[in-house]
Amino acid sequence: MSYTLKITQTMSNIILKPSFPPNPNPSVDAESPETQTIIKSLSLIPHVEGGYFVETDRDPLLIPSPFPPNPASSFMPQRPGFDPAVRNASTTIFYYLTPQSPQGYFHRNRGRTVHTLHQGRGVYVLIHADEPDLPGGGKRVETFVVGHDVAKGERPQ
């Protein structure tokens, strides 16, 4: 499967439009038997941003949150028991995109996030916060392929 990402620049912002529709309701039953086996073996559940996931680690240490209490996105539901005043020192998830759910929705991460490739390829688009060095204090858009062909500029992380 081949996907492209169209980037359209407007006067003061950049609009990113995927060239294929995401599957808003991934279903394990719609996946291939091999993919269903992986999902079930790893106890993955549908992720609200597309694909499947399982939390593999959560540091019990709670630290004061440096972020404002309002949600980063109206798209994201609040977790039961969520307290915006504190956060865990770290968490780790395994995130799995499949042929039936091949795209993670555009989303904001307030904290530092590290994505490590295990298999496959994908296009990542990072929109960095306002940067004073850019004319007008704009946003820097970074696009790269996450894959195993490092010699051709792909990144494993």
C-alpha positions, -999 to 999 in steps of 0.1 A, spaced: 0 0 0 13 34 -9 2 67 8 12 103 2 7 133 24 -3 165 8 10 197 25 -8 229 15 7 262 27 -16 291 34 -8 326 45 -1 320 81 -5 283 87 1 249 72 -28 226 65 -20 189 65 -44 166 46 -39 128 45 -46 115 10 -66 85 23 -94 82 48 -86 68 82 -107 40 96 -126 56 125 -138 23 139 -111 -3 137 -123 -38 144 -102 -68 153 -127 -89 132 -118 -69 101 -81 -77 104 -63 -106 88 -60 -137 109 -22 -130 114 -29 -95 126 -58 -107 148 -33 -132 164 -9 -103 172 -36 -81 186 -50 -109 208 -15 -122 219 -4 -87 230 -38 -79 246 -41 -48 224 -72 -26 224 -84 0 198 -66 34 203 -88 65 201 -63 80 176 -63 49 153 -46 15 155 -43 -5 186 -22 -2 218 -14 -16 252 2 2 281 34 -17 290 47 4 319 35 32 341 59 47 367 40 50 400 58 82 408 35 112 404 50 146 397 34 180 394 22 186 358 40 215 341 11 217 316 -21 238 318 -52 219 331 -72 223 299 -71 194 275 -46 195 246 -73 185 222 -111 184 224 -108 151 204 -93 132 234 -116 120 261 -104 123 296 -93 91 314 -114 81 344 -96 94 375 -75 118 355 -60 147 376 -45 174 354 -24 187 384 -1 156 384 13 131 359 32 99 361 70 104 357 68 81 326 46 57 307 53 34 279 28 20 253 31 -4 224 12 11 195 3 -10 165 -10 3 131 -25 -23 108 -36 -25 71 -72 -19 84 -62 9 107 -30 23 90 -31 59 103 -27 76 137 -47 108 138 -29 141 140 -25 148 177 -6 169 203 18 155 228 26 179 255 53 158 271 83 143 253 74 113 233 97 87 218 85 64 190 106 34 182 100 14 150 97 -23 153 86 -32 118 72 -15 86 75 20 74 56 52 79 56 90 73 58 111 103 50 148 103 60 168 134 48 203 139 71 220 164 58 247 188 63 284 179 99 290 172 112 326 175 139 321 149 113 316 121 100 347 104 69 358 123 76 332 150 60 304 130 59 267 134 85 244 120 72 214 101 95 183 100 86 154 77 105 121 76 101 84 69 103 60 98 119 28 84 149 6 84 167 20 53 189 44 72 213 48 43 184 64 23 176 88 52 149 67 70 149 68 107 143 39 131 132 63 159 
